């Protein structure tokens, strides 16, 4: 969940794998054009899978409200996750994301031989992730009797109507045959928890209340905590005859293709108290719009988002990685999402239970707000809806203001399992949330959010900090905390936390000034007096009071802050960076030793950015590669949180993707989201990188084009 020593209560770790043991990144070996020879990036690549053995890692199709993980055959049941559809964890009692039914299940039969019942007759030729359009295209062959059916299945999660999943099956038969097609809404498999197998939910609704012929399938599915509605519509095309609900037949001509198109609406109770009825309405809306319009609008939305593509001149490998990171981050967020963004997006129901951590505020939001400000606004709205719950939590701990939870549920409530000390000790989440809101504010100049959301959140967090700390002869101290390094659960004056709190105080003062208000004088006094532990002889900033180099020493926390405005820079940062680069070699591989084989991938890109900043371009490139290569799985670039997790389904850790993108925009290119000029440092690029360009970034509500060349200040001009 984005901490440098993860609490592994809901992801099962496998045996340690050697660093770099994952399949290498593959790049097309086409002859370069003159433009490519100059290092100019080519088009956004399509990611193609052609090997479908037990090691195959499926991609995730998502739009921020619905996520599916189609396997090699996308017509059979697969894992489906829906924003806001939750259940109680059977062992720990907390809210967790629930597995949902899969609404795109389809069976095809010829002469009584069906595709689902005879997987041995199905050959998957290829599966292509078209990142430019958010589409997954699977090419298969089904060979019943003497006929051969060539199948091309196209799926996408609609960005224009985010409650819809769309599917097209293009069928070409080798002979004249009668083909029967059966749709289904497939229930999720039972869940194997440690105390036994648990049924994920029950059906409570299966029949449309009025016109059954208007929808192909409907279902209401409930858990002990929430309800989910699903409805399916089939687009009737020439020659396709409906024989019963969900059943169709067509007399296919040999060599002639026909299309079987469906749209499925999926609605959780977080969006409507009667989701089964709202799903019918939404599916009928999709029917009215039509498949082609939905597809073209989805492609248009993706095309618009790709205007913010980060283009790297001179390094094809890094370009593909950054493109993939861009795709998975964007596909995990949406302006319509009300429930926050978990660290694995909607790719898995059991990944940290679908809870929301600092991964959203500190790692995803600063990049998202430059690419899709409306999606970033939805993140702030989620925190704003949780503000009252955060105030109640602060009251229970005896503090003023708001204390945001380390793991938040769909309504922003505390959902950390009660045995995990992160739930009461990892309090850096509080300033992290506030500063995510502030960076949204600085990036958008959203005057409505300034008064309605940013100020209430900053004010409450500043009041929490004021009541949380203790005045001593040293200054303002914050005692008994856990920083991002979870292996140290009870330390004093964690430098990351205290520096974040100092930033909050300055932000709250600045926010008050924008509103014409006067901030309490004590806020400035706290900002000026908060204790930042350091070695008095060397000037090195320590991770916490009395920290000694050795097992458990926290490395890299200043580097995390380096990507943000008002972080530690200058002589102290340089001394700390040099000290920690030596310390990294002395400390064993562990989660708190960033860039080591046992460290999470998200922690390394900021260190790569710092290496470039201090002039070591070769080290910057090596660390940048180290931050993704050992975590990467072909063919679709899905990434683990830890490279030692050998389970190939523990992937799509979007915090890694966010950190990679941050290191490029805020680290290498030298941008900072700031009240001042955003271009504060010369660009510092890894070895071999010639230039970074972005055609459109949103800066204070205005589209800007970015150009960054090594050693020069980046240029932001009107797009």
N, C-alpha and C positions, 0 to 999 in steps of 0.2 A: 504494500500500500504506500510505497514511496518513502519509507523510512530506511535508514542505512543499516538497520538490524531488524528485519521483519519479524513480527509475531506470527508464527506459521500455524495458527490454529485452524485455518480453513483452506490451506493449500497443502497437499501432501507432497513432501519432498522425496525425490528418489535418491539413488546412490549418486555420489558425486561424479560428475563427468569432467573429463579433461577440458580445460579452457580451449576454445576454438574447435571443439569436436563436432559442432553442428555443420551441416552441409554448407559449402562455400556459396557466396553470391555469384550467380551466373549472369553474364551479360551477352547480348547478341553480338556475334562476331561478323558484322557486316563491314564491307569496305567503307572507310570513312569518306565523306564528301569533303570538298575543300573547306566548307564551313566547319565541319566536325574536326578537321585537321587543325583548325585554329583553336580548338577547345570549346567551341560553342555547344551548349547542351542540345541534344536532340529532343524529339517530342516525348511527352510523358509515356513511359513504357507500359505495355500490357504485360501482366505477370501470368505465365503459362505453366500449368502442370501437366505432365504426361506420364508420370510414374505414380501408380496408385496402390502401393503395398501397405503393410502395417505401419510404416513410418510416415505415411502421408499426413500432412498437417493442413486441415481445411481452413479456408479464410473465414472472415466474418463479414456478412452483409448487414449494414446497419444504417439508420438515419438519425440515431439519437433517441428514438422512441421505441423502435423494434429492432431486435438483432437476431439473425439466424446464422447457423454454421453448417451450410450444406456440405455433405460428404461427396465422394466421387459421383454417386447417383443422387441428384438433388430431388428426385421424386419420392424418395422414401423418407420416413420420419427423421428429423434432425433436431438438435438443441435449439430451442426458441426462448428468447428472453424479452420481456416487455416492461417498459418503464412504469413503475408504480404497482406492478403485480407482485405481491409479496405473501409470505407465509411466516409462521413461527418456526424457528429452528427447533427441532424436536428434542435436542439435548440441552441447549443453552437458553431457550425461550425468547431470544431476541428476534426482531424482525429480520428477514432475509429475502432476497429475490427468489421467486418461485419459478420452477421450470413451467413453461407454457405449452399448450398444444401447438402443433405445426399445421398451419392451414393450407399448405400448398401440396399436400400429399396427392399423388396421382398414380393410378394403375392403368396399364394399357394391355389389351389382350387381342390375340388373333386366333380364331378357331379353338377357343377355350384355353389357350396357353397364355398365361399372364406374366407380365414383367416382374411384378413383386414376388410371385411364387417361384420364379425360375431365374434367380440371379446369375446362374451359370450361363444363361443365354444372352447376358448383357455384357457388352464390352465398352468401357469408357475410354475414348480416344484422347480427349484433351479437356482441360478446364481452364478458362481464361478469365482473369480478373481485369476488366476494363476500368482502370482507375479514373480515367477521364470522365466516365459516365456513371460510376458506381454500379456497374452491371457485372454479373457472373454468367458466363456462357459456357455450357457444358455440351460436348459433342459425344454422343453414344450410339451404339449399334445394338439393336434387339433383333434376334434371329429365331423367331418361332416357325416351326415347320420348314417349308421351302422358301418362305418370304424373308426378306431382310428389311427392317425398318431403321432408317437413319433418323436419329433424333437430335435436335439442337434445342437445348433448354436455356432460355434467357430469364434471369431473375434480377429484381432490384427492389430496394426499399425506397419508396417514393419520398423525395425531399419536398415536393410541392404540396402533397397531402400526406403528412408523415404518419398517419394512422393506417396507411395502405402498404401491402406487399403485392407485387405484380409478377406474373409469370407467363411466359409464352413458350409453347412447345411446338416447334416446327417439325412435322413428320413427313418423311418421304419414303414410300414403300416401293420395293423392287417389283411387286406384282399387283394386280388388281385384287384387293382383299377388303373384307369388312373388318373395320377396326372398332373395338369398343373401348371407351375411356371412362374411368370411374374416378371421381374426386373424393377426397376425404379430409377431415380435420383429425389429425392423428394425435392421440393422447401422449403425453410425455411418459417415458419409462419410470418405473419405480426408482426411488433414490436409495442407494446403499449407504446409510449412515452407520456409525460404529455400533449403535445399539440395535441394528437390524434394518430391514427393508421397510421403507415408508412410502405410502401412496401419496403422490404430490397434490392431489385434489380430487374433486368430484364434479360430475356434470349436473347442473341444475336446470338447464334450458336447452331444448333441441328442436323446437318447432316455432316458426315465425307466427306471430299472433294473428295475422290477417292473410296476406297473399303469399302463400308458400312458393308459388311459381316465380316470384320476383327475385328470390335468392336461392342459390344452389345448396348451400349448407349454412346452418347457424348453430351456435353453441354458446351456452353460458357455463363457465368453469369457475369453481370457487375453491378457496383454501379456507383455513380458519381465520384469516385476516382480511382477505380481499376477494373481489370478483373480477372476472375477465370475460369480455364478450368477443365473439369471433363470428364473422359472416363472410360467405364466399359467393361471388357472382362469376358465371361463365359467360363470355361474350359469344353469342351464337353467330357463326359465320356460315357462308354458303356451303351446303351439303352436310352440315352437322345437325343431327336430329337428337332431341332430348327424349329419352325413353322413360326416365323416372328421375326423381330427385337425385342429382349427383351422377347420373348415368347418361352416356351419350354414345352414338354410333355414327359412323361415316363410311360410305363405300368409296374407298380410296382407289385412285387410278395409278397404275404403276408409273413411276417416274415423275409424278406430279406432287408437289408439296402442298400441305394444308397446315393451318395454324390453329392451335387450341390455346385460347388466352383466358386467364383468370385474374381476378383482383380480389384480394382478401383484406378485410378490415379487422384490425385488432385494437381493442379499446380496454384499458384498465380502469378500475374504479377510481383511480386518481383523477380521471378526466370526466367521469360521469357516474352518478349513483346507480344507473341502470345500464351498465356497459353492453349488455347483450342487445338491447334495443338501439343504442347509439351505434353499435357496430353495423346493424342492418342499415341504418340511415347512411352511414359513411360508405358502406359498400354500394348502395344505390347511387350515391353521388359519384363514386368511381365508375359505375356503369354508365351514368349520364355523360361523364367526360370522355369515356372511351379509352381503350388501351393505348392507342397511338398518341393521343394528346397527353396522357399521363407520362408516357415514355419520353416524348419530346420535351415536355416541361421539366422532367427530371434531368434530362441531359443538359437543358439550358441552365438549370440551377447549378449543376456541377461545373459547367463551362465558366460560369460567372465566378465561382469559388476558385477555379484554377487560374484566374487572373492574378492571384496572390502566390502563384508558384514561385518557389525560391530556386533561381537558376544559378548553377555553379559552373563557372568556366574553368576547364582544365582537369576535371576529375570525374570521369563517367561513373565510377563506382559509388562515390559519395553522392552524386546526383541521383542515382537510382534509390539509394537509401533515404535521402531527404524527400524524394517524391513519395516513397512508400509511407514514411512517417507522416507526411502531409495528408495523405489519403486516409490513414487510419484515425488520425486526430479529427479531421473534419467529419468523417463518417460517425464519430462517437458523440458529436455535439449537434444541437439544433435549437433554434429560437423557441420552439414549442415545448421543449423539455421542462417539466415542472419539478422533477425529482432529483436534480443534481446528476453529476457524472461520476460513476465509480471508477476505480483505477483500471479495470479491465473493460470499461465501457459496458456494452450489452452483449459481450461475446460469451459469457459464462454465468450461470446462475449461482455457482458455488465459489466464485472468486472473491474472497473477503466479503462474502455474503451480499454483495451488491451495495455495500455501504459507501458513503462519500467521505473522503479524507482530504488532507491538504493537497493531494495530487491535483485536485481540480483548481483550487485557488492559487497555489504557488507555481505550479508547473504548466497546467493547461491554459488557464485564463489569459495570462499575458501574451501568449501567441495567438490564441483564438480571437482576442479583441482586435488585433490588427488584420485578421483575415475575414472574420464574420462577427462584427460587433453585436449583432442581434443575438447570436448564440451566447456570447459572453454576457450579455445583459440577462439572459435566462439564468446563468449561474449566480449572478448577484441577486436576482429575484428569489431564487431558492434560499439563499442565505438570509435574505430579508424576511421570508416567511418563517424561518427558524429562529428569528431574533427573540421572540417572546419565550420560546423554550430555552434558549441560551440564558436569558435573564433568570428564569426559574432555577436553572442549574447553578448559576452564580450564587443565588440566594441560599441554596442548600449547602454550598461550600463556605458561606459566610462572607462573600465578596459582593461588591457593588457591580453595576454594569451587566455585561453579558459574557458568559463563558461557553464558547461554542464547543460542541462535542468532538472528540477525536474521531469517532465513527458515527456518522449521522444517517438516519433513515429517511424515508420518503418525505416525512414532514419536518425534518430537521432535528428530531429528537435524538438523544443519546442512545446508541445501540451497540456500543462496545460490549462484548461478552463480559460478564461480571467477574470472571477470573483473570482478565487481562489488565495488567497494571497501566497500560497505555490509557485506559478509560479514565483514570484519575490523575495521572502524572504527566502525560504528553501534552502539555498545555501550550506549546508553541503554536498549536492550531489556532489559538485565539487571535494573536496578531496576524497570523497568516491569512485568516479570513478577511480581516479588516484591510490588509494591504492589497489583497486581490481586488476588493471593492474600490480602493483608492486608485489602483492602476487602471481599472476600468474607467473611472471618472476622468483621470488625466488623459486617457487615450481617446475618449469620446466627447468630452465637454458636454455630457448629457445633463442639462439643467433640471429636468424633471427628476432624474435619479439622484442628483446632488442633494436636494432637499428631502426627498421622500425616502431615500434608501442609504446613500453614502454617508450622510451626516449622522443619522441615527445609529448606524453600525459603528462608525468611527468613535462617536461620542461614548457609546456604551463600552466599547473595548478600551478606550482611554480611561474610563472610570474603573473598569476591571483592573487594569494595570496599576492604577493609583492605589487601589485597595489591596492588590495582590502583593505588592512589594513592601520592603521594610527599610526604614531610614536607619543607617548606622554611621559610625565615623568614616567608613569608606565611601559612603554615598547611598544611593538607592539600590538595594539588593533584592533579588528574587531567589528565594531559597526553596529547596526540596522540589525539584522538577526533573523531568526527563526531556532531553533534547531530541533531535532527529535520530541520534544513536540510541536505540532502545536497549542496548546492552548495559547502559548506565542509568538505572531507574530512579536514583535519588542523588542528585548532584545540586550544587549551588552555583548560581550565576552562569548558566549555560550561555556562552557567547552568542550563539545563533539566536536564542530566545531574547536575550537582552538587547541585541542590536535590532531585532525586529520590533521590540517594544519601543526603542528609541525612534525608529522610523514611524511607528504609529503615532507617537506624540507629535512629531513634526507634521505628519499628515493631518491629524485632527486639528492642529492649530491652523494649517493652511486651509482646510475645509471650512472651518469657522470663519476665517477671513473672507473667503469667497461668498459666504452668506451674509456678510456684514455683522457677524457675531464676535464677541470677545471670549476667547478661550480662557479657562481658569489659569492663573499664573503658575500653578503648581505643575501643569503639564510641561511647560518649558523647563522648569527646574528639574523635573524628573529626567527629561531628555538630556540635559546637561550633566546630570549627576549619576546616571545609571552606571553600574559597575560593569566594565568589560575586562575580564581577567586577562592578565598578560604577565609575561616573565620580565621582572624589573631589570634584569641584566641584559637580555637580548632584545627586548621590545616585541617578542613574538606574542601574538594573541593566542591565548590558550582556549581549548574548547569549553573548559569549566574550571572552577577553582581547584588548584593543587593537582592539575592533570600531569601525569608522568607518561613519557613515551614507553609503550609496551603493549601487551595484549589488552584490548579494550579501549585504547586511545582513539579518540574520534578525529578523523582526518576529513578535511574538505568543506567544513561548514562555512568558512569565509568565502570559498569559491561559489557556493550556492548563492550567497548574497551579492557576489560580484556582478551577476547578471541583472541586478536591479539598481535603481538610483539610490543615492545616499548610502551606499554600502561602504565598507572599509576599503580605502584605496591608498595609494602613496607608499611611504616607507614601511609602515606597519604591515600592509598587505604583502609587500615584496618579501619582507623578512619572514612572515608567516608561511608564505608559499614556499620559499627556499627551504625553510626548516621542515615543512611537512613532506616535501619531495624526498628529503633524506629519510624522514621517519617512515615513509611508505615502504622503503626497502628494509627497514629494521623490523617492522611490525609484521606478524604472520598474516596470511590471507584470511580475511574475516569481513563481515558485512560493514564494519565501521572503518575499514581501510579501503577507501575509494579506489577504484580501478584495479583492485586485486581480483583474482578469480572467484572469490566468494562474495564479492560486493554486487549489489544490484546495479543494473545497467544505467539507470537514470542518474546515478551519482557521478559518473565519469565525464560526460560532456562539459560541465562547468570547469573541470580541471583542464580539459583540452583547451578551452577558451582562455584560461589563465596562462597556460603555457604559451599560446600564441601572443597574448598581451605582453608577456615578458620576453618576447623575441625568439622563442625556440619553436620555429615552424615545423621542424621534423618531429619533435615530441608532440606538438599539437595534432599532427596528422596521425601519429601512432596511437595516441590516446583516443582520438575521435573514432578510429577504426575499432579500438578495443571496447568502445562503449556500445557497439552494435554487433560486431562479427560473432562473438561467442554466444550471443543471445538470439541469433537470427535463424529462422527455419525456412527453408525453401518449400514449395515454390513461391509462396505468397508473402514472404517477408514478415511472418508473424514472429513476435519477439517474446521471450520469457522475461520474467522479472529477474530471476537468478539463472546464471548459466549452469549451475549445479542441479537445477531441476530438469530431469531428463524426460518427464512426462511431456509429451508433445502437445498436449491440449491445454497446458497451463500457459497460454500465450495470449497475445493481443494486449500486452501491458502498455496502455496508451501513455503512461507517465514516461516511459522510455522514449516514445516518439516525441512527446512534448519537450523533453529535455534536449533531445537532438536539435529540434527546431529552435529552441531558445539559444543554444550555444552558437548557432549560425547567425541569427538575427541580432541578438543582444551581445554575444561574445565576439565572434569573428568580425561582424559588420560594425560593431561599436555603438549600436543604438541603445538608448535607455528611455523607458517611459518616464517622463519627467515633467515637472512644472516649468522647467527651463528648456533650453534647446535640446532636442532629442539626440543630436549628434554631438557627443561629448568626447569621444576618443577616436584616434585614427583606427581604421580597419586593420585587423591583425589576422591574416589568413593562414591556414595550414600550408605546408609545403606542397607545391604543385597547383594550388588554387590560384587562378589568375584574377578572378573577379566574381562578385556576387551581384545578381540583379533580381529585382522583383518589380513587376509591372504595376502592381497596385497594393499598397498597404493603407489602411484607414488610420489617419493621424488627425486626432481632434475633429473627427467627422468629415475630413477632407481626404479624397483619394490621392496618394502620393506614390511616385515611382522612386525606387531605391537603386543606387549604384554604389558599390563599395569595392575599392581596390586597395591592395595591401599598402600600408604606410600612409594612406591619405584619408582625410575625413570623408565619410560617406556623404553622398549627395541625395537629398530628398527634395524632389521637385513635383509640381502638380502633374498628376497623371492625365 
